[in-house]
């Protein structure tokens, strides 16, 4: 037997419509997806509204920081009152690391024989050497936060404990406020 199948004949019009449908259906789906994504993004654009008002001001007040830190500028600006340390405190915090033990040939506090030639040079020379450093001693005793006045207080304390009779320097004048 001869198996002969009769398939319906397709016309050119049917073929063109099928081809166009298969091309445009995915294109329409892509366009719809893009429009959906753009619509989502449009709802998330930040508005350019001014600062909070009304109830938002109360919220801003409740969440503001508890405190602020302000640093004083050298030579002026807002001046923060500093607690003045004594010569003994400065010596214990910075100078005693070397002058308490004699590290690097530094004269030990209370050793009159070691301090005698240094005291003979005078207070101003001792202060200059403390500021700039000398031999194994680094400038400002490795503490750049020490002011010239702080160094002077420490020198008076150490030298007086070692036989000198230097007068403690007066506190520096407070900078003029602007």
C-alpha positions as CSV (number, residue, x, y, z in Angstrom):
1,X,0.0,0.0,0.0
2,X,1.0,3.4,-0.8
3,X,0.9,5.7,2.2
4,X,0.0,9.1,0.9
5,X,-0.6,11.9,3.3
6,X,-2.5,14.9,2.3
7,X,-1.0,17.9,4.1
8,X,-2.8,21.2,3.8
9,X,-1.2,23.5,1.4
10,X,0.1,26.7,2.9
11,X,-0.2,29.8,1.0
12,X,2.3,32.6,0.8
13,X,0.0,34.8,2.9
14,X,-0.1,32.2,5.7
15,X,3.7,31.8,5.5
16,X,4.3,35.6,5.8
17,X,1.8,35.9,8.7
18,X,3.5,33.0,10.6
19,X,6.9,34.5,10.0
20,X,5.9,38.0,11.2
21,X,4.1,36.5,14.3
22,X,7.2,34.6,15.3
23,X,9.4,37.7,15.0
24,X,7.1,40.2,16.6
25,X,5.9,38.1,19.6
26,X,9.4,38.1,21.3
27,X,9.9,41.8,20.4
28,X,6.7,42.8,22.1
29,X,7.6,40.7,25.1
30,X,11.0,42.4,25.4
31,X,9.4,45.9,25.0
32,X,6.9,45.1,27.8
33,X,9.7,43.9,30.2
34,X,11.7,47.0,29.5
35,X,8.7,49.3,30.2
36,X,8.1,47.4,33.5
37,X,11.7,47.9,34.6
38,X,11.7,51.6,33.6
39,X,8.5,52.0,35.6
40,X,10.0,50.5,38.7
41,X,13.1,52.8,38.4
42,X,10.9,55.8,38.0
43,X,9.3,55.3,41.4
44,X,12.8,55.1,43.0
45,X,14.2,58.4,41.7
46,X,15.3,60.7,44.6
47,X,13.2,63.8,44.8
48,X,14.9,67.1,45.1
49,X,12.9,68.3,48.0
50,X,14.2,70.8,50.6
51,X,15.3,70.0,54.1
52,X,12.8,68.2,56.4
53,X,9.9,70.2,57.8
54,X,7.1,69.5,60.2
55,X,7.3,66.0,61.7
56,X,10.6,65.4,60.0
57,X,12.2,68.1,62.0
58,X,11.2,66.4,65.2
59,X,12.8,63.1,63.9
60,X,16.0,65.0,63.0
61,X,16.1,66.5,66.4
62,X,15.8,63.1,68.1
63,X,18.5,61.4,66.0
64,X,21.1,64.2,66.2
65,X,24.5,63.4,67.7
66,X,24.7,63.7,71.5
67,X,28.0,65.6,71.4
68,X,30.5,67.1,68.9
69,X,34.3,67.2,69.1
70,X,36.1,70.4,68.3
71,X,39.8,70.8,67.9
72,X,41.6,74.1,68.6
73,X,43.7,75.5,65.9
74,X,47.2,76.5,66.7
75,X,47.5,80.3,66.9
76,X,43.9,81.1,67.2
77,X,40.4,80.1,66.5
78,X,38.2,78.4,69.1
79,X,40.4,77.8,72.1
80,X,39.7,74.7,74.3
81,X,40.7,75.2,77.9
82,X,43.6,72.8,78.5
83,X,44.4,71.4,81.9
84,X,48.0,72.6,82.8
85,X,50.2,69.7,83.9
86,X,52.9,70.2,86.4
87,X,56.6,69.7,85.7
88,X,56.5,66.5,87.8
89,X,53.6,65.1,85.7
90,X,55.3,65.9,82.4
91,X,58.5,64.4,83.6
92,X,56.7,61.2,84.7
93,X,54.8,60.9,81.4
94,X,57.7,61.7,79.0
95,X,61.1,62.4,80.5
96,X,61.3,59.6,83.1
97,X,61.6,56.9,80.5
98,X,65.3,58.0,80.0
99,X,66.1,60.4,82.9
100,X,64.6,58.0,85.4
101,X,67.0,55.2,84.4
102,X,69.9,56.9,82.7
103,X,69.3,55.4,79.2
104,X,71.6,56.6,76.5
105,X,73.8,58.5,78.9
106,X,71.0,60.8,80.0
107,X,71.5,62.3,83.5
108,X,69.3,60.5,86.1
109,X,66.9,62.7,88.1
110,X,68.5,63.4,91.4
111,X,72.1,62.6,90.3
112,X,73.7,66.0,91.2
113,X,77.1,65.1,89.7
114,X,75.6,64.3,86.3
115,X,73.4,67.4,86.3
116,X,76.0,69.9,87.6
117,X,77.7,70.6,84.3
118,X,74.3,70.9,82.5
119,X,72.9,73.2,85.2
120,X,76.1,75.3,84.8
121,X,75.2,75.9,81.2
122,X,72.0,77.7,82.3
123,X,68.3,77.2,82.0
124,X,68.0,78.7,78.4
125,X,70.6,76.2,77.1
126,X,68.9,73.3,78.7
127,X,65.5,74.4,77.2
128,X,67.1,74.9,73.7
129,X,68.6,71.4,73.9
130,X,65.3,69.9,75.0
131,X,63.4,71.6,72.1
132,X,66.0,70.7,69.4
133,X,67.4,67.5,70.9
134,X,71.0,66.8,71.8
135,X,73.1,63.7,71.4
136,X,70.9,60.7,72.0
137,X,68.0,62.8,73.2
138,X,65.4,63.4,70.4
139,X,63.7,66.8,70.0
140,X,61.0,67.4,72.7
141,X,61.9,64.0,74.3
142,X,60.1,62.2,71.5
143,X,56.8,63.9,72.4
144,X,56.0,66.5,69.8
145,X,52.8,67.4,71.7
146,X,54.9,69.1,74.4
147,X,54.9,72.9,74.2
148,X,58.0,75.0,75.0
149,X,56.3,75.8,78.3
150,X,55.8,72.1,79.1
151,X,59.4,71.4,78.4
152,X,60.4,74.4,80.6
153,X,58.3,73.0,83.5
154,X,59.9,69.5,83.2
155,X,63.4,71.0,83.0
156,X,62.8,73.0,86.2
157,X,61.5,70.0,88.0
158,X,64.3,67.6,87.0
159,X,67.1,70.2,87.5
160,X,65.8,71.4,90.8
161,X,65.6,67.7,92.0
162,X,69.2,67.5,91.0
163,X,70.6,70.5,92.8
164,X,69.5,73.5,90.7
165,X,67.3,76.4,91.9
166,X,65.6,77.4,88.7
167,X,62.4,79.5,89.0
168,X,59.3,77.9,87.4
169,X,58.3,79.8,84.3
170,X,55.1,81.8,84.2
171,X,52.2,80.2,82.2
172,X,51.9,81.5,78.7
173,X,49.3,84.2,78.0
174,X,46.1,82.9,76.5
175,X,45.7,83.7,72.8
176,X,43.5,86.7,72.1
177,X,40.0,85.6,71.0
178,X,38.7,86.7,67.6
